[in-house]
Amino acid sequence: MPDIVSVLATVPYQGEHLARLRAAFAPADVTLLRRDDTAGIAAALETADVAVLAGDLDERHLRAPRLKWVHCDHAGLNKSARPEVFERGLLVTSSAGRSSPVLAEHAMLFMLALAFNFTGFLDAQRHHQWGIPEQDELRGLYGRTVGIAGLGNTGSELAVRAKAMGMRVLGYRRSDAPAPAGVDRVYSAARGETIEPLLRESDFVVLAVPLSDSTHHMIGEREFALIKPGAYLVNMARGPVVDEAALLAALHTGRLAGAGLDTFGREPLPPESPLWDAPNVLITPHVTPQVPDRTGRSLDVIEENVRRYRARQPLLNLLRPEDVYTRG
């Protein structure tokens, strides 16, 4: 059994959550520090075997003499996905999946609002206007096709919800794995398939992939030329997955009917960004309502990974060499 003697945590656990963290790593000693306690963290990293971080890893963690495993308490690991992590032999995991049900709801919110032209009706309400032009041309989600790029936690949760709405569900993923519940057809990069059929067939294209060198600008000018005319794009992944210049062009030419965007290449989105005023674009500031006891759901992942680590089993949400991101 791999030994865990000392654990550093910079997530501000309290009460029952702190008790769960200590119990998960018992009998190891757990040191809880503020993430801005530079001196305390430096001292703790001299002996820590494991670090549970509120943010991303940095040079301090790469230099730590005994550190073997770092858990970053959020979903995306692109800021920690550095080649040096693998050169150092460090295990890095995340809390991906803790918020996936509401991230899927967020995607559905965008899809419904775009399909129903909700902003148009809201403007009409504010002006005491009965209806909007072309309201009889609107179509709901039922019977339409959604293509989900990325079938991890969020993509899988979205597939179930889209199927419940009576949609046809296509998926694109990196691995060759069985289709998750609710997915009618999966295109797999491991089988030599591309995302192109999904783009051509989908009324809604939802991005839920991790950001890596291979997914940077995954959707660009070429992909927008292939996308079904009049389709909508929803980005629940990371901003750089989309080439924003190509996105703007697709919106202004009408190739895309609209977009729901929660993530951007630069955050906060600058006031001068043309995306604010692009046609039929819905923007949220990279924020999604929380699930009940999100911290508890993170601890579920940590507890299972402690068990797996000690049993020498593959860890959940483990950073892999193909996840490396060097273009940020």
ZAZAKOL-950659 format. One record per residue (C-alpha): x negated, y, z; residue in one letter. Coordinates in pm, 1 decimal, padded with zeros to 6 digits. Layout:
<recs>
+----------+----------+----------+---------+
!        u !        v !        w ! residuo !
+----------+----------+----------+---------+
!        X !        Y !        Z !       a !
...
+----------+----------+----------+---------+
</recs>
This chain:
<recs>
+----------+----------+----------+---------+
!        u !        v !        w ! residuo !
+----------+----------+----------+---------+
!  00000.0 !  00000.0 !  00000.0 !       m !
! -00149.0 !  00338.9 ! -00099.8 !       p !
! -00214.2 !  00533.7 !  00217.1 !       d !
! -00045.3 !  00867.2 !  00288.1 !       i !
! -00199.8 !  01029.8 !  00591.9 !       v !
! -00142.9 !  01401.1 !  00539.5 !       s !
!  00130.6 !  01591.0 !  00350.9 !       v !
!  00146.7 !  01963.1 !  00270.6 !       l !
!  00491.3 !  02111.8 !  00201.2 !       a !
!  00561.6 !  02469.0 !  00089.1 !       t !
!  00935.8 !  02422.1 !  00033.2 !       v !
!  01115.5 !  02599.8 !  00321.8 !       p !
!  01289.1 !  02292.4 !  00463.2 !       y !
!  01489.3 !  02335.0 !  00781.9 !       q !
!  01694.0 !  02126.2 !  01021.4 !       g !
!  01826.6 !  01800.4 !  00876.0 !       e !
!  01635.5 !  01847.2 !  00551.1 !       h !
!  01303.3 !  01887.1 !  00731.7 !       l !
!  01383.2 !  01581.6 !  00942.2 !       a !
!  01448.6 !  01382.4 !  00624.9 !       r !
!  01117.3 !  01493.7 !  00473.2 !       l !
!  00922.7 !  01393.0 !  00783.3 !       r !
!  01105.4 !  01059.7 !  00802.5 !       a !
!  01037.5 !  00988.4 !  00433.7 !       a !
!  00660.4 !  01030.3 !  00478.0 !       f !
!  00635.6 !  00881.6 !  00829.6 !       a !
!  00395.5 !  00803.3 !  00986.5 !       p !
!  00203.9 !  01063.2 !  00783.2 !       a !
!  00151.3 !  01409.9 !  00929.9 !       d !
!  00362.0 !  01674.5 !  00748.0 !       v !
!  00243.6 !  02038.2 !  00753.2 !       t !
!  00507.2 !  02292.6 !  00652.0 !       l !
!  00370.3 !  02629.3 !  00533.5 !       l !
!  00502.8 !  02935.9 !  00355.3 !       r !
!  00403.3 !  02939.0 ! -00009.7 !       r !
!  00227.9 !  03276.3 !  00044.6 !       d !
!  00013.8 !  03145.3 !  00333.8 !       d !
! -00303.2 !  03136.0 !  00128.1 !       t !
! -00542.3 !  03055.5 !  00411.9 !       a !
! -00318.3 !  02790.1 !  00564.3 !       g !
! -00266.3 !  02618.0 !  00229.5 !       i !
! -00638.5 !  02619.4 !  00156.7 !       a !
! -00706.4 !  02451.0 !  00491.1 !       a !
! -00426.4 !  02196.4 !  00449.7 !       a !
! -00545.3 !  02100.2 !  00101.3 !       l !
! -00878.8 !  01987.3 !  00244.6 !       e !
! -00706.3 !  01679.6 !  00388.5 !       t !
! -00371.3 !  01647.9 !  00209.4 !       a !
! -00293.9 !  01329.0 !  00018.0 !       d !
!  00042.4 !  01462.5 ! -00107.3 !       v !
!  00176.6 !  01814.2 ! -00169.7 !       a !
!  00544.5 !  01905.6 ! -00200.9 !       v !
!  00549.1 !  02246.6 ! -00364.6 !       l !
!  00809.7 !  02518.4 ! -00396.1 !       a !
!  00639.8 !  02625.1 ! -00720.3 !       g !
!  00391.2 !  02482.7 ! -00968.3 !       d !
!  00045.1 !  02345.4 ! -00908.5 !       l !
! -00262.3 !  02558.7 ! -00970.9 !       d !
! -00640.2 !  02539.4 ! -00950.3 !       e !
! -00629.8 !  02490.8 ! -00572.6 !       r !
! -00447.0 !  02161.8 ! -00614.0 !       h !
! -00678.0 !  02043.9 ! -00890.6 !       l !
! -00975.3 !  02106.8 ! -00659.3 !       r !
! -00823.0 !  01946.5 ! -00349.0 !       a !
! -01058.5 !  01658.6 ! -00257.3 !       p !
! -00802.1 !  01400.8 ! -00138.2 !       r !
! -00486.8 !  01504.3 ! -00321.1 !       l !
! -00331.3 !  01220.2 ! -00521.7 !       k !
!  00029.8 !  01321.9 ! -00578.7 !       w !
!  00201.6 !  01660.7 ! -00624.4 !       v !
!  00579.1 !  01697.7 ! -00625.1 !       h !
!  00710.4 !  02027.0 ! -00769.6 !       c !
!  01054.9 !  02098.9 ! -00632.5 !       d !
!  01220.2 !  02210.0 ! -00957.1 !       h !
!  01307.7 !  02053.6 ! -01291.8 !       a !
!  01069.4 !  02171.5 ! -01566.1 !       g !
!  00702.6 !  02081.9 ! -01530.4 !       l !
!  00571.9 !  02273.8 ! -01831.4 !       n !
!  00377.9 !  02520.8 ! -01611.8 !       k !
!  00206.1 !  02226.9 ! -01440.8 !       s !
!  00162.6 !  02018.1 ! -01756.3 !       a !
! -00206.4 !  02086.0 ! -01805.9 !       r !
! -00465.6 !  01848.7 ! -01954.8 !       p !
! -00673.6 !  01885.4 ! -01637.4 !       e !
! -00400.6 !  01708.5 ! -01441.4 !       v !
! -00469.5 !  01387.1 ! -01630.4 !       f !
! -00846.0 !  01436.9 ! -01629.2 !       e !
! -00819.4 !  01466.2 ! -01250.5 !       r !
! -00593.3 !  01157.3 ! -01228.5 !       g !
! -00327.0 !  01349.1 ! -01037.6 !       l !
!  00030.4 !  01220.7 ! -01022.4 !       l !
!  00281.0 !  01503.9 ! -01074.4 !       v !
!  00656.9 !  01467.0 ! -01031.5 !       t !
!  00959.2 !  01696.7 ! -01029.7 !       s !
!  01310.5 !  01721.0 ! -00889.6 !       s !
!  01466.4 !  01693.2 ! -01235.9 !       a !
!  01822.8 !  01570.9 ! -01220.1 !       g !
!  01921.8 !  01741.2 ! -00895.6 !       r !
!  02126.8 !  02004.2 ! -01082.5 !       s !
!  02208.2 !  01813.3 ! -01401.1 !       s !
!  02586.4 !  01790.5 ! -01344.5 !       p !
!  02625.0 !  02168.7 ! -01331.0 !       v !
!  02370.9 !  02226.3 ! -01607.4 !       l !
!  02598.3 !  02009.4 ! -01820.8 !       a !
!  02894.5 !  02220.1 ! -01707.3 !       e !
!  02697.1 !  02530.5 ! -01805.7 !       h !
!  02652.3 !  02390.9 ! -02156.7 !       a !
!  03025.1 !  02312.5 ! -02170.5 !       m !
!  03100.2 !  02668.8 ! -02059.1 !       l !
!  02902.4 !  02803.3 ! -02354.6 !       f !
!  03067.2 !  02558.5 ! -02595.3 !       m !
!  03421.0 !  02635.4 ! -02481.1 !       l !
!  03364.9 !  03011.6 ! -02471.3 !       a !
!  03219.3 !  03007.9 ! -02823.1 !       l !
!  03487.4 !  02779.4 ! -02966.8 !       a !
!  03770.1 !  02983.2 ! -02811.8 !       f !
!  03608.2 !  03321.8 ! -02885.5 !       n !
!  03659.6 !  03401.1 ! -02520.6 !       f !
!  03470.1 !  03729.2 ! -02536.9 !       t !
!  03702.0 !  03846.9 ! -02813.6 !       g !
!  04010.5 !  03771.8 ! -02606.0 !       f !
!  03851.0 !  03932.6 ! -02299.4 !       l !
!  03785.1 !  04252.2 ! -02495.2 !       d !
!  04145.6 !  04245.6 ! -02619.5 !       a !
!  04271.8 !  04207.4 ! -02262.2 !       q !
!  04065.9 !  04504.2 ! -02146.9 !       r !
!  04218.8 !  04714.4 ! -02425.8 !       h !
!  04572.4 !  04584.4 ! -02354.1 !       h !
!  04570.2 !  04434.3 ! -02703.6 !       q !
!  04787.5 !  04132.0 ! -02787.1 !       w !
!  04555.4 !  03887.5 ! -02963.1 !       g !
!  04257.6 !  03918.8 ! -03193.4 !       i !
!  04201.2 !  03891.2 ! -03569.4 !       p !
!  04169.0 !  03535.2 ! -03705.5 !       e !
!  04283.5 !  03380.0 ! -03378.0 !       q !
!  04480.4 !  03118.8 ! -03572.9 !       d !
!  04155.2 !  02997.0 ! -03732.1 !       e !
!  03999.3 !  02893.8 ! -03400.5 !       l !
!  03936.2 !  02524.9 ! -03326.9 !       r !
!  03878.5 !  02364.6 ! -02989.1 !       g !
!  03620.5 !  02100.6 ! -02900.8 !       l !
!  03848.9 !  01800.5 ! -02953.2 !       y !
!  03752.5 !  01607.1 ! -03264.4 !       g !
!  03433.6 !  01801.2 ! -03325.5 !       r !
!  03072.5 !  01681.3 ! -03310.1 !       t !
!  02810.9 !  01777.7 ! -03054.7 !       v !
!  02444.8 !  01691.6 ! -03106.4 !       g !
!  02237.6 !  01674.9 ! -02790.2 !       i !
!  01860.7 !  01703.0 ! -02827.8 !       a !
!  01720.3 !  01540.9 ! -02514.7 !       g !
!  01904.7 !  01262.9 ! -02336.8 !       l !
!  01751.7 !  01293.3 ! -01991.8 !       g !
!  01950.3 !  01393.0 ! -01686.9 !       n !
!  02126.1 !  01698.8 ! -01829.4 !       t !
!  02180.2 !  01554.8 ! -02176.1 !       g !
!  02328.4 !  01234.7 ! -02037.1 !       s !
!  02562.7 !  01425.1 ! -01805.2 !       e !
!  02672.8 !  01643.7 ! -02096.9 !       l !
!  02741.6 !  01340.5 ! -02316.7 !       a !
!  02992.1 !  01200.7 ! -02066.1 !       v !
!  03170.9 !  01535.3 ! -02039.3 !       r !
!  03177.8 !  01593.0 ! -02414.6 !       a !
!  03319.9 !  01245.2 ! -02474.5 !       k !
!  03588.9 !  01314.7 ! -02214.2 !       a !
!  03683.5 !  01620.3 ! -02423.1 !       m !
!  03736.2 !  01395.5 ! -02724.5 !       g !
!  03417.5 !  01490.7 ! -02906.1 !       m !
!  03190.5 !  01278.9 ! -03124.3 !       r !
!  02850.8 !  01273.1 ! -02953.9 !       v !
!  02514.6 !  01239.0 ! -03128.6 !       l !
!  02181.4 !  01230.6 ! -02947.9 !       g !
!  01814.4 !  01275.3 ! -03028.3 !       y !
!  01542.6 !  01152.0 ! -02796.9 !       r !
!  01172.7 !  01078.9 ! -02795.8 !       r !
!  01192.3 !  00719.4 ! -02670.2 !       s !
!  01353.5 !  00410.0 ! -02817.8 !       d !
!  01606.2 !  00340.7 ! -02543.7 !       a !
!  01972.4 !  00237.0 ! -02537.0 !       p !
!  02232.8 !  00507.3 ! -02588.3 !       a !
!  02355.5 !  00658.9 ! -02261.0 !       p !
!  02725.2 !  00646.1 ! -02177.9 !       a !
!  02932.3 !  00863.8 ! -02408.5 !       g !
!  02679.2 !  00879.7 ! -02694.4 !       v !
!  02802.6 !  00743.9 ! -03027.6 !       d !
!  02469.1 !  00747.5 ! -03210.0 !       r !
!  02108.2 !  00805.9 ! -03101.2 !       v !
!  01825.9 !  00916.8 ! -03329.1 !       y !
!  01485.8 !  00822.5 ! -03186.0 !       s !
!  01145.0 !  00969.6 ! -03265.2 !       a !
!  00989.2 !  00639.9 ! -03152.2 !       a !
!  01178.8 !  00466.1 ! -03433.8 !       r !
!  01050.8 !  00718.3 ! -03686.7 !       g !
!  01379.8 !  00906.5 ! -03699.5 !       e !
!  01405.2 !  01284.5 ! -03702.7 !       t !
!  01650.3 !  01537.2 ! -03564.1 !       i !
!  01764.3 !  01627.7 ! -03917.0 !       e !
!  02082.4 !  01412.9 ! -03934.1 !       p !
!  02194.9 !  01552.2 ! -03599.6 !       l !
!  02147.5 !  01908.9 ! -03724.8 !       l !
!  02342.3 !  01842.1 ! -04044.9 !       r !
!  02638.0 !  01677.3 ! -03870.9 !       e !
!  02682.6 !  01874.0 ! -03548.5 !       s !
!  02926.3 !  02157.5 ! -03486.9 !       d !
!  02738.7 !  02229.7 ! -03164.3 !       f !
!  02365.7 !  02166.4 ! -03115.2 !       v !
!  02267.0 !  02158.9 ! -02748.0 !       v !
!  01899.2 !  02165.1 ! -02647.3 !       l !
!  01811.4 !  01981.3 ! -02326.5 !       a !
!  01453.0 !  01874.0 ! -02397.6 !       v !
!  01149.8 !  01942.3 ! -02176.4 !       p !
!  00906.3 !  02202.5 ! -02305.9 !       l !
!  00580.8 !  02053.5 ! -02432.5 !       s !
!  00340.9 !  02107.4 ! -02720.5 !       d !
!  00560.2 !  01877.4 ! -02932.0 !       s !
!  00884.0 !  02067.2 ! -02856.6 !       t !
!  00743.1 !  02422.0 ! -02882.3 !       h !
!  00950.8 !  02588.6 ! -03158.9 !       h !
!  01123.9 !  02257.2 ! -03217.1 !       m !
!  01407.6 !  02460.2 ! -03369.4 !       i !
!  01273.0 !  02707.7 ! -03621.9 !       g !
!  01332.9 !  02840.7 ! -03971.2 !       e !
!  01330.1 !  02495.6 ! -04132.0 !       r !
!  01574.1 !  02351.5 ! -03877.8 !       e !
!  01812.1 !  02647.4 ! -03908.3 !       f !
!  01813.5 !  02592.1 ! -04285.9 !       a !
!  01923.3 !  02231.1 ! -04223.1 !       l !
!  02182.3 !  02303.1 ! -03956.9 !       i !
!  02548.3 !  02266.7 ! -04046.1 !       k !
!  02678.8 !  02603.8 ! -04167.2 !       p !
!  02894.1 !  02766.1 ! -03901.2 !       g !
!  02751.2 !  02556.2 ! -03617.7 !       a !
!  02670.8 !  02689.2 ! -03271.4 !       y !
!  02341.6 !  02655.8 ! -03079.3 !       l !
!  02322.8 !  02615.4 ! -02700.8 !       v !
!  01982.0 !  02631.6 ! -02530.8 !       n !
!  01968.6 !  02477.4 ! -02183.6 !       m !
!  01603.6 !  02373.2 ! -02225.6 !       a !
!  01330.4 !  02639.0 ! -02227.2 !       r !
!  01307.7 !  02952.1 ! -02439.2 !       g !
!  01001.8 !  02853.7 ! -02647.5 !       p !
!  01181.8 !  02541.6 ! -02773.5 !       v !
!  01348.1 !  02787.4 ! -03015.9 !       v !
!  01172.4 !  03025.8 ! -03254.1 !       d !
!  01362.2 !  03341.0 ! -03155.1 !       e !
!  01283.1 !  03525.3 ! -03479.5 !       a !
!  01433.2 !  03238.6 ! -03678.6 !       a !
!  01730.3 !  03228.5 ! -03441.2 !       l !
!  01800.7 !  03596.2 ! -03496.9 !       l !
!  01782.1 !  03551.6 ! -03873.2 !       a !
!  02025.6 !  03257.0 ! -03859.2 !       a !
!  02270.4 !  03461.2 ! -03651.0 !       l !
!  02256.9 !  03768.6 ! -03871.4 !       h !
!  02296.9 !  03572.1 ! -04195.9 !       t !
!  02590.6 !  03379.3 ! -04049.2 !       g !
!  02420.4 !  03041.8 ! -04083.7 !       r !
!  02488.2 !  03008.2 ! -03710.9 !       l !
!  02833.7 !  03108.2 ! -03592.3 !       a !
!  02696.4 !  03193.3 ! -03249.4 !       g !
!  02473.1 !  03085.2 ! -02962.6 !       a !
!  02480.2 !  03030.6 ! -02587.8 !       g !
!  02141.2 !  03107.5 ! -02437.7 !       l !
!  02027.6 !  03053.5 ! -02079.1 !       d !
!  01652.4 !  03049.6 ! -02144.2 !       t !
!  01417.1 !  03275.8 ! -02337.5 !       f !
!  01057.3 !  03302.9 ! -02449.0 !       g !
!  01009.4 !  03597.2 ! -02215.5 !       r !
!  01196.7 !  03618.4 ! -01886.9 !       e !
!  01355.0 !  03838.9 ! -01773.6 !       p !
!  01473.4 !  03911.4 ! -02127.4 !       l !
!  01345.0 !  04264.1 ! -02203.3 !       p !
!  01614.1 !  04533.3 ! -02245.7 !       p !
!  01482.1 !  04603.0 ! -02595.6 !       e !
!  01520.8 !  04242.6 ! -02712.3 !       s !
!  01744.3 !  04221.3 ! -03021.8 !       p !
!  01906.1 !  03910.0 ! -02877.0 !       l !
!  02119.8 !  04128.2 ! -02647.6 !       w !
!  02305.3 !  04268.2 ! -02947.2 !       d !
!  02290.6 !  03971.2 ! -03184.4 !       a !
!  02629.4 !  03864.9 ! -03321.9 !       p !
!  02833.8 !  03625.4 ! -03108.1 !       n !
!  02561.6 !  03550.8 ! -02854.5 !       v !
!  02636.9 !  03464.4 ! -02492.6 !       l !
!  02352.4 !  03524.5 ! -02246.4 !       i !
!  02300.7 !  03402.8 ! -01890.7 !       t !
!  01981.9 !  03491.9 ! -01697.8 !       p !
!  01838.7 !  03139.8 ! -01654.9 !       h !
!  02071.1 !  03071.6 ! -01365.3 !       v !
!  02328.3 !  02799.4 ! -01302.4 !       t !
!  02558.5 !  02758.3 ! -01000.1 !       p !
!  02425.6 !  02508.2 ! -00748.3 !       q !
!  02548.1 !  02158.9 ! -00679.6 !       v !
!  02652.8 !  02082.9 ! -00321.6 !       p !
!  02338.6 !  02019.5 ! -00111.1 !       d !
!  02086.2 !  02069.6 ! -00389.3 !       r !
!  01803.8 !  02034.0 ! -00135.5 !       t !
!  01947.0 !  01700.1 ! -00028.1 !       g !
!  01950.5 !  01583.0 ! -00389.2 !       r !
!  01582.8 !  01682.9 ! -00421.3 !       s !
!  01505.4 !  01481.9 ! -00109.3 !       l !
!  01680.7 !  01181.1 ! -00263.6 !       d !
!  01417.6 !  01192.5 ! -00539.8 !       v !
!  01130.9 !  01242.2 ! -00294.4 !       i !
!  01244.0 !  00957.2 ! -00067.2 !       e !
!  01270.3 !  00716.6 ! -00359.0 !       e !
!  00932.3 !  00825.3 ! -00492.1 !       n !
!  00764.6 !  00775.4 ! -00153.1 !       v !
!  00898.2 !  00420.2 ! -00155.2 !       r !
!  00777.1 !  00368.7 ! -00512.3 !       r !
!  00438.0 !  00526.3 ! -00442.7 !       y !
!  00375.4 !  00293.2 ! -00150.3 !       r !
!  00497.1 ! -00004.8 ! -00353.1 !       a !
!  00274.4 !  00095.8 ! -00648.3 !       r !
!  00578.5 !  00132.1 ! -00875.0 !       q !
!  00631.0 !  00397.1 ! -01147.3 !       p !
!  00748.5 !  00726.3 ! -01000.9 !       l !
!  01067.5 !  00906.7 ! -01101.6 !       l !
!  01022.9 !  01222.6 ! -01311.8 !       n !
!  00652.1 !  01155.3 ! -01360.0 !       l !
!  00455.3 !  01392.3 ! -01582.3 !       l !
!  00308.9 !  01205.4 ! -01880.1 !       r !
!  00029.5 !  01295.1 ! -02124.6 !       p !
!  00285.6 !  01361.2 ! -02400.0 !       e !
!  00440.9 !  01630.9 ! -02176.6 !       d !
!  00130.0 !  01850.2 ! -02186.5 !       v !
!  00203.7 !  02214.8 ! -02267.7 !       y !
! -00090.6 !  02434.3 ! -02369.0 !       t !
!  00089.1 !  02699.7 ! -02576.0 !       r !
!  00243.3 !  02904.1 ! -02296.6 !       g !
+----------+----------+----------+---------+
</recs>
